[in-house]
Amino acid sequence: MYGFRFMSMWRRTAVLFSWCVVIWGGEGCEGTPPHSGTLGPGLPESPAPGPSDEGWQLVFSDEFDSGEQPISVNSRKWGHEVNCWGGGNDEQQCYTARPENAFLRGGLLHIVAKEESYSGPSLTDDDPNYDPNDVSVTLPFTSARLRSKNRFDFKYGRVELRAQLTAGQGMWPAVWMLPTDFAYGPWPISGEIDILEAVNLGVEGSPNEVHGTLHYGLPWPQWSAQGASFEADEDLSRVFHVYAIEWEADEIRWYVDGVHYQTQHSDGWYHYVWQGQEAGFGSAGPRAPFDKEFHILLNLAVGGNFPGTPDNDWDTDRSLLIDYVRVYQCVGISGVSEDGTGCSGLADPVNEAIVVNEDAGRPRTQRYVVLLDGPTRLEAKEPGSSGLTFNPGSYQAAEGNVASSFTDIDGDRRVWDVVFTGPGNVYLTAVAADVQYETSGIVLDGGSGWRNVGELSFDLLVKSRSAQTEFLVKLDSGYPNLGEVQIEAPPVGEWTRVAVRISDLLDNPLSQGSGLDLSNVSNVFVFEAIGEAEAHVQINNIQLSCSVNPKPAPWQVDTACGVGLEVLSVIAPTNTYARTELREAM
């Protein structure tokens, strides 16, 4: 529903997506017991609470029992968020815990947006720096956002609700789910499940539709937002409709009034995460991130990048009305189904003709090999443009500290053999010594594709190492402007894959320098011995890699990554730099 950072571009597409809030996690707890209730007079009758003990079993419900006098929301089941943060995408409401913004009456939950100036906290409630007494932000509307976090958290099941959605320009009602503990990292890495969202209902030119979406994948701004929309025959803002999802370990299905309109599968969604020095970046598992406990959110936003600017001078307040919220879990002979399966089709029919809305199942990764059985040449994508071979070199604090050469092993491999007898390093430089051309260094293009999930990796054999010798890996933009990371030395005698995050290199500059500059990387690999600096190592298969969303939406920015080369023609009349993009080398 909400994004952590403001997105400057938004464009409507055939499939509409949403935005999310970053939550810092929290402790899970037991759900409250189910209960049944009655509706206020004059309302359409609710269906009985659900499928029987054979199959879907009710594990949580709020029937919003109430008479004609307003009463408070059940605090055992729902907590209020209180902030004027704007949801990370320029929403115009402050969320309050006031009874006028959320109450029960006539057997319904009323979440009420009011046109009024209000001041409150600038940060979301789960931010470590949140101050409930902060009134530094003033916005022109108020509303409410309820969540079951730490009251009812669950994994797998059927979520069902009946609601009458909100009409009006800029109105954005939503029922959705977030992970309770954010075990895989901040939004959107740990996932989000949007059961329903709608924007601008009843506004001329706006469709009468709801949207169901999954959010997952790479960190902002390269996450995946895959979803579909359902256009209803009856007005969603004037008639109650039943909305549901069925969440299994490997499949999630969306329904409106019993009509199955979307399926997403674990073959499509993914979670790409750092898995340590030997593994580097990779998928956490086929079911991640939708294999942890989530909680439910109910809210009515006003404005934001999805619906656009709200109208003003309202004749009356605007409300999201919810008749009930129910959660079922699938129960078999041996108890609750561990993967949520076994009950599909028991409540609503599954439409087997639905085409699974599949993503690629992993990000698109670009790999650039800069040394493999000797220095490797990266060719230019454009014919006739300059490529680049990375030249090896060494630095030694004292003469004789470093000896390096290329050595044949196993008959078909040529490795970089390095002996340290004192402090020093070996490096691969992008600063060429061509007769006609000079380079200022390579450019790691794409911003977030390098900063968030970029990687420098290589094969390392430690043939010997003194007990007081450690190793540093660096990228540099010309000393002292560099980033460095101390790696964990692999066991002696074993070829080991070593990976270093580009983000760690960016976060660890020398104190006397300005840090690594991705737009000018002169040395693409530096391996240094420190401490006693007595070691014998062999190195091969050095790669730089970056990753991006394989299927970016048209409104997403920073959607590609690569390696470029700035070349200075020393024979050109103006001695100007020309930009060349290098080909991926695998």
C-alpha positions in Angstrom: 0.0 0.0 0.0 2.7 2.4 0.9 6.3 3.0 -0.2 9.2 3.9 2.1 10.4 6.7 -0.2 8.5 9.2 -2.3 8.3 8.2 -5.9 8.5 11.1 -8.4 6.9 9.2 -11.3 3.6 7.5 -11.5 1.8 6.2 -14.5 -1.3 4.2 -14.8 -0.8 0.9 -16.6 -3.0 -2.0 -17.6 -2.1 -3.7 -14.2 -2.1 -1.2 -11.4 0.3 -1.4 -8.4 0.6 0.1 -5.0 3.0 1.2 -2.3 4.0 0.1 1.1 5.1 1.3 4.5 8.4 0.3 6.2 7.8 -1.5 9.5 10.8 -2.3 11.8 9.2 -5.5 13.1 7.8 -6.6 16.4 7.0 -9.6 18.5 4.3 -11.9 17.4 1.5 -13.1 19.7 -1.5 -15.4 19.9 -4.6 -14.5 17.9 -7.8 -13.6 19.8 -10.5 -16.3 19.8 -13.2 -16.1 17.1 -16.7 -14.9 18.0 -19.9 -14.5 16.1 -22.2 -11.4 16.0 -25.3 -9.8 14.6 -25.8 -7.0 12.2 -27.6 -3.7 12.8 -31.1 -3.2 11.5 -31.6 -2.7 7.8 -28.3 -4.2 6.6 -28.1 -7.1 4.2 -27.6 -10.4 6.2 -24.0 -11.6 6.5 -23.2 -15.2 5.6 -22.7 -17.5 8.6 -19.0 -17.5 9.8 -17.9 -19.8 7.4 -16.8 -23.2 6.3 -17.0 -25.9 8.9 -14.4 -27.7 10.9 -13.9 -30.0 8.0 -11.6 -28.0 5.7 -11.6 -24.2 6.4 -11.7 -23.5 10.2 -12.4 -20.0 11.5 -9.4 -18.8 13.6 -10.1 -15.1 13.8 -13.0 -12.8 13.2 -14.4 -9.4 14.0 -18.1 -9.1 13.2 -18.0 -5.4 14.4 -21.0 -6.0 16.7 -22.6 -2.7 17.6 -25.9 -0.9 17.9 -27.0 2.5 16.7 -24.8 4.3 19.2 -21.1 4.5 18.1 -18.7 2.5 20.2 -14.9 2.0 20.1 -13.0 -0.4 17.9 -12.0 -3.6 19.8 -8.5 -2.9 21.0 -7.8 -6.6 21.7 -8.0 -7.1 17.9 -6.9 -3.8 16.3 -4.3 -1.2 17.1 -4.3 2.3 15.7 -1.4 3.9 13.8 -1.0 7.6 14.7 1.1 9.7 12.3 1.2 12.3 9.6 4.0 10.5 7.7 2.1 10.4 4.4 2.8 6.7 3.7 6.0 7.4 1.8 4.1 8.5 -1.3 2.8 11.9 -0.5 -0.6 11.0 1.0 -2.5 13.9 2.5 -4.0 12.4 5.7 -2.9 12.2 9.3 -3.9 8.9 10.9 -5.4 9.3 14.3 -6.7 7.2 17.1 -9.7 9.5 17.6 -13.1 7.9 17.8 -14.4 10.2 15.0 -12.0 8.6 12.5 -12.8 4.9 13.4 -15.8 3.5 15.3 -18.4 0.8 15.3 -22.1 1.5 14.6 -24.9 -0.5 13.2 -22.8 -3.7 13.0 -20.2 -2.0 10.8 -16.7 -0.7 11.2 -16.6 2.9 10.0 -13.2 4.3 8.9 -13.9 7.9 8.3 -11.8 10.5 6.3 -12.5 14.1 7.3 -11.4 17.3 5.6 -9.7 19.1 8.4 -6.3 20.5 9.2 -4.4 18.3 11.7 -0.9 18.0 13.1 1.0 14.9 14.2 4.2 12.8 14.1 6.4 12.9 11.0 7.5 9.3 11.3 5.6 6.0 11.1 4.8 4.3 14.4 7.5 1.6 14.1 10.3 3.9 13.4 12.9 3.8 16.3 12.8 7.6 16.4 9.0 7.9 16.5 7.7 10.4 19.0 3.9 10.3 19.7 4.1 13.9 21.0 5.5 15.2 17.7 3.3 17.7 15.9 5.8 18.8 13.3 3.7 17.8 10.2 0.3 19.4 9.4 -1.9 17.9 6.7 -5.4 18.8 5.4 -7.2 15.5 6.1 -7.6 12.9 8.9 -8.4 9.2 8.7 -7.6 5.9 10.4 -5.4 3.0 9.9 -6.0 -0.2 11.9 -3.8 -3.2 12.1 -3.9 -6.6 13.9 -0.1 -6.6 14.4 0.9 -8.4 17.7 -2.8 -9.1 18.3 -3.4 -11.6 15.5 -0.5 -12.7 13.2 -0.7 -15.8 11.1 0.8 -17.8 8.2 -1.4 -19.2 5.4 -5.1 -19.2 5.3 -8.2 -17.6 3.8 -8.9 -13.9 4.6 -12.4 -12.8 3.8 -14.2 -9.5 4.4 -17.3 -7.8 3.2 -17.0 -4.1 2.5 -18.5 -1.0 0.9 -15.6 1.0 -0.5 -15.1 4.8 -0.6 -16.1 7.1 -3.4 -14.4 10.3 -4.4 -11.4 11.9 -6.1 -8.2 10.9 -4.2 -9.9 8.3 -2.0 -7.8 5.2 -1.5 -9.4 2.4 0.6 -7.3 -0.7 1.2 -7.2 -4.0 3.1 -3.8 -5.6 3.0 -1.1 -7.5 4.9 2.4 -6.9 6.0 5.0 -9.3 7.6 5.0 -8.9 11.4 8.7 -9.4 12.0 10.2 -8.3 8.6 12.5 -11.3 9.0 14.0 -10.8 5.5 14.6 -7.1 5.8 12.8 -3.8 5.4 10.0 -3.2 2.9 9.6 -4.4 0.2 12.1 -7.2 0.8 9.9 -9.1 3.3 6.9 -8.8 1.1 3.4 -7.4 1.1 0.0 -8.9 0.1 -2.7 -6.4 -1.0 -6.1 -8.1 -0.7 -7.9 -5.1 -2.2 -7.2 -1.5 -3.1 -9.4 1.0 -5.1 -8.9 4.6 -6.1 -11.2 7.3 -7.3 -14.3 5.2 -7.3 -17.4 7.1 -8.6 -15.3 9.7 -10.4 -16.0 10.3 -14.0 -13.6 8.4 -16.2 -12.3 6.1 -13.4 -13.0 2.4 -13.6 -15.2 0.6 -11.1 -12.4 -1.8 -10.1 -10.2 -3.2 -7.3 -6.6 -4.3 -7.5 -4.8 -7.2 -5.8 -1.0 -7.1 -5.7 2.1 -8.7 -4.3 5.2 -6.7 -3.5 8.6 -8.4 -3.1 12.0 -8.8 -4.7 14.9 -6.3 -4.6 15.1 -3.2 -2.4 13.5 0.0 -3.4 13.3 1.3 -6.1 13.8 -2.0 -7.9 11.1 -4.1 -6.3 8.5 -6.2 -8.1 4.9 -5.2 -7.9 2.8 -7.9 -9.7 -1.0 -7.8 -9.6 -4.2 -7.7 -11.5 -7.5 -5.8 -11.4 -11.1 -6.9 -11.2 -13.9 -4.7 -12.7 -17.2 -5.2 -10.9 -20.7 -4.9 -12.5 -22.2 -3.3 -9.4 -20.9 0.0 -7.9 -18.1 -0.9 -5.4 -18.8 2.3 -3.5 -22.6 1.8 -3.2 -23.0 -2.0 -2.7 -21.3 -4.4 -0.3 -19.0 -6.9 -1.9 -17.1 -9.9 -0.5 -13.3 -9.9 -1.0 -11.0 -12.8 -0.3 -7.6 -14.2 -0.7 -6.5 -17.8 -0.2 -2.9 -17.9 0.8 -0.9 -21.1 0.4 2.8 -21.7 0.6 3.2 -21.8 -3.2 0.1 -20.1 -4.4 -2.1 -17.1 -3.6 -5.6 -16.6 -5.2 -7.8 -13.5 -5.2 -11.6 -13.4 -5.3 -14.4 -10.9 -5.5 -17.9 -12.1 -4.7 -16.7 -15.7 -5.1 -15.2 -15.0 -8.6 -11.6 -16.1 -8.8 -9.7 -13.4 -10.9 -6.0 -13.8 -10.1 -3.4 -16.4 -9.1 0.2 -15.9 -8.3 2.7 -18.7 -7.7 6.0 -19.1 -5.9 7.7 -19.9 -9.2 7.2 -16.2 -10.0 7.8 -14.3 -6.8 11.3 -14.3 -5.3 13.4 -13.0 -2.5 17.0 -12.1 -3.4 19.1 -11.6 -0.3 22.7 -11.6 0.9 23.6 -15.1 2.1 27.2 -14.6 3.3 30.7 -14.4 2.0 30.8 -17.7 0.2 27.3 -17.7 -1.3 26.9 -13.9 -2.0 23.5 -12.8 -3.2 20.9 -15.4 -4.0 17.3 -16.5 -3.6 16.4 -17.2 0.1 14.1 -20.1 -0.9 11.3 -20.8 -3.3 8.5 -19.7 -0.9 10.2 -16.5 0.5 9.2 -13.9 1.4 5.6 -15.2 1.8 6.5 -17.9 4.2 6.4 -15.9 7.5 3.6 -14.6 9.7 1.7 -11.6 8.4 -0.9 -9.3 9.9 -3.9 -7.4 8.5 -4.3 -3.7 7.9 -7.5 -1.7 7.2 -7.2 1.9 6.2 -8.5 4.8 4.1 -5.9 7.0 2.6 -6.5 10.4 1.0 -4.4 11.4 -2.0 -1.0 10.1 -2.9 0.8 9.1 -6.0 -1.7 6.3 -6.9 -5.0 8.2 -6.8 -3.6 11.7 -7.3 -4.6 15.0 -5.7 -7.9 14.8 -3.7 -10.7 17.2 -4.3 -11.7 19.6 -1.5 -14.8 21.4 -0.1 -16.4 18.1 0.8 -20.2 18.1 1.5 -19.7 15.3 4.0 -17.1 13.0 5.5 -16.2 9.9 3.5 -16.2 6.4 4.9 -14.9 2.9 4.3 -17.5 0.5 5.7 -16.6 -3.1 6.7 -19.2 -5.6 7.7 -16.8 -8.3 9.0 -13.2 -9.6 8.7 -12.6 -13.4 9.0 -9.6 -15.6 8.8 -9.7 -19.3 8.2 -7.0 -21.9 8.2 -7.1 -25.3 6.4 -7.5 -28.3 8.8 -7.0 -31.8 7.7 -6.9 -35.2 9.6 -3.6 -34.4 11.3 -4.5 -30.7 12.2 -3.7 -27.4 10.6 -2.2 -27.7 7.2 1.5 -26.7 7.4 1.6 -25.3 3.9 -2.0 -24.0 3.8 -3.0 -26.5 1.1 -6.0 -28.9 1.0 -8.9 -26.6 1.0 -8.9 -24.9 -2.4 -12.3 -24.8 -4.0 -14.2 -25.5 -0.7 -15.3 -21.9 -0.2 -15.1 -20.4 -3.7 -14.5 -22.3 -6.9 -11.0 -22.2 -8.4 -11.0 -21.1 -12.1 -8.5 -23.4 -13.7 -8.5 -21.2 -16.8 -6.8 -18.3 -14.9 -3.3 -17.8 -16.2 -0.9 -17.6 -13.4 0.5 -14.1 -13.0 4.1 -15.1 -13.1 7.2 -13.0 -12.6 10.7 -14.2 -13.6 11.3 -15.9 -10.2 14.6 -14.0 -9.8 16.2 -10.7 -10.7 18.0 -10.0 -13.9 21.8 -10.2 -13.1 24.5 -8.7 -15.2 28.0 -10.3 -14.7 31.3 -8.8 -15.9 34.3 -11.2 -15.7 37.5 -9.1 -15.3 39.9 -12.0 -14.8 39.5 -15.6 -15.8 42.6 -17.7 -16.5 44.4 -14.4 -17.0 43.2 -10.8 -17.5 39.9 -10.7 -19.5 38.9 -8.2 -22.1 35.5 -6.6 -21.9 34.4 -5.6 -25.4 32.3 -2.6 -26.2 28.6 -3.1 -27.2 28.9 -0.7 -30.1 31.0 -2.0 -33.0 34.2 0.0 -33.5 34.2 1.3 -29.9 37.0 0.6 -27.5 36.9 -2.3 -25.1 39.2 -2.8 -22.1 41.6 -5.4 -20.7 42.2 -4.9 -17.0 46.0 -4.7 -16.3 47.5 -6.4 -13.2 49.8 -4.6 -10.9 51.1 -4.6 -7.4 52.0 -2.2 -4.6 54.5 -3.0 -1.8 55.3 -1.1 1.3 58.9 -2.3 1.0 60.9 -3.8 -1.9 60.3 -7.5 -2.2 57.1 -7.7 -0.1 54.9 -8.8 -3.0 55.7 -11.3 -5.8 53.0 -12.1 -8.4 52.8 -14.0 -11.6 50.3 -16.1 -13.6 50.7 -19.8 -13.2 49.2 -22.8 -15.0 47.5 -25.4 -12.9 45.6 -28.6 -13.7 46.6 -28.3 -17.3 43.9 -25.9 -18.3 43.7 -23.2 -15.7 45.8 -20.1 -15.3 45.7 -18.5 -11.9 47.1 -15.3 -10.4 49.8 -16.5 -7.9 50.7 -14.0 -5.2 53.3 -14.4 -2.4 53.2 -11.8 0.4 56.3 -11.5 2.7 55.2 -8.1 4.0 52.4 -5.5 3.7 51.3 -4.8 0.1 48.6 -5.6 -2.5 47.9 -6.7 -6.0 45.3 -5.0 -8.2 43.6 -5.0 -11.5 43.4 -1.5 -13.0 41.0 0.0 -15.6 43.4 2.8 -16.4 44.8 1.6 -19.7 48.1 2.4 -21.3 46.9 2.2 -24.9 48.9 4.3 -27.5 45.8 6.0 -28.8 43.5 5.9 -25.8 43.5 6.6 -22.1 40.7 5.7 -19.7 39.7 7.5 -16.5 38.2 4.3 -15.0 35.0 2.3 -15.5 31.6 3.5 -14.6 29.3 1.2 -12.6 26.0 2.3 -14.2 22.6 1.9 -12.7 22.7 3.2 -9.2 20.6 0.9 -7.1 21.5 -2.2 -9.1 25.1 -1.7 -7.7 24.4 0.0 -4.4 21.7 -2.5 -3.2 22.7 -5.8 -4.8 26.1 -5.3 -6.5 28.8 -7.8 -5.8 32.5 -8.3 -6.3 33.4 -12.0 -6.2 36.4 -14.2 -6.9 37.9 -17.7 -6.3 40.6 -17.8 -3.7 43.0 -20.5 -2.7 45.0 -19.8 0.5 48.1 -22.0 0.2 49.6 -20.7 3.4 48.9 -17.8 5.9 50.6 -16.8 9.1 48.3 -16.6 12.1 48.5 -12.8 12.3 47.8 -12.2 8.6 44.4 -10.9 7.4 43.1 -9.9 4.0 41.4 -6.8 2.7 39.4 -6.5 -0.6 39.0 -3.0 -2.1 37.6 -1.1 -5.0 39.1 2.3 -5.5 38.6 5.5 -7.5 42.3 6.6 -7.0 43.9 6.5 -3.6 42.7 7.5 -1.0 39.2 7.5 -2.5 38.3 3.9 -2.0 36.2 1.3 -0.1 37.6 -1.7 1.7 36.3 -4.8 3.5 38.2 -7.3 5.6 37.2 -10.7 4.5 37.1 -13.9 6.6 40.2 -15.9 5.5 39.1 -19.3 4.0 40.7 -22.5 5.2 44.2 -23.2 3.9 44.3 -25.6 0.9 40.7 -25.2 -0.2 39.5 -23.3 -3.3 36.7 -21.0 -1.9 34.3 -18.6 -3.6 34.5 -15.2 -1.9 31.9 -12.5 -2.4 31.9 -8.9 -1.2 28.9 -6.5 -1.3 29.4 -3.3 -3.2 27.3 -1.6 -0.5 29.9 -2.7 2.2 32.7 -1.1 0.1 30.7 2.1 -0.2 30.1 2.1 3.5 33.7 1.6 4.5 35.9 4.4 3.1 39.3 5.4 4.3 39.1 8.2 6.8 41.4 10.4 4.8 39.5 9.9 1.5 36.1 10.7 0.0 35.2 7.0 -0.5 34.5 4.9 -3.6 33.0 6.7 -6.6 30.9 4.3 -8.7 31.2 6.8 -11.6 35.0 6.4 -11.7 36.4 3.1 -10.6 40.0 3.0 -11.5 41.0 -0.3 -9.8 38.3 -2.9 -10.1 40.0 -5.4 -7.7 42.5 -4.9 -5.0 43.7 -7.8 -2.7 45.8 -6.7 0.2 47.6 -8.5 3.0 47.8 -6.8 6.4 49.1 -7.6 9.9 52.1 -9.8 9.6 51.3 -10.0 5.9 52.9 -13.4 5.3 50.8 -15.5 2.9 50.7 -17.4 -0.4 47.4 -17.2 -2.3 46.1 -17.9 -5.8 43.2 -16.0 -7.3 41.0 -16.6 -10.3 37.5 -15.8 -11.8 37.1 -12.2 -10.6 33.6 -10.9 -11.4 31.6 -7.8 -10.9 27.8 -8.2 -10.9 24.7 -6.1 -10.5 20.9 -7.0 -10.5 17.7 -5.3 -11.4 14.0 -6.0 -11.6 13.5 -8.3 -14.6 10.1 -6.9 -15.4 10.0 -3.2 -14.3 6.8 -1.2 -14.5 6.8 1.8 -16.8 6.7 4.2 -13.9 9.8 2.7 -12.2 13.1 4.5 -12.4 16.7 3.2 -12.3 15.7 0.0 -14.1 19.1 -1.1 -15.6 22.7 -1.6 -14.6 25.9 -2.2 -16.4 29.5 -1.2 -16.9 30.6 1.8 -18.9 33.9 3.1 -20.0 35.0 6.8 -20.4 37.7 6.9 -23.0 39.9 9.9 -23.8 41.2 10.0 -27.3 44.6 11.5 -27.1 44.8 12.0 -30.9 41.4 13.7 -31.1 41.6 17.5 -31.7 39.6 18.3 -28.5 40.9 15.5 -26.3 37.4 14.9 -25.0 36.0 11.8 -23.3 33.6 9.5 -25.2 31.3 7.1 -23.3 31.3 3.4 -24.2 29.1 0.7 -22.7 30.8 -2.6 -22.2 29.3 -6.0 -22.9 28.5 -8.5 -20.3 31.1 -11.2 -20.3 30.3 -14.7 -19.2 
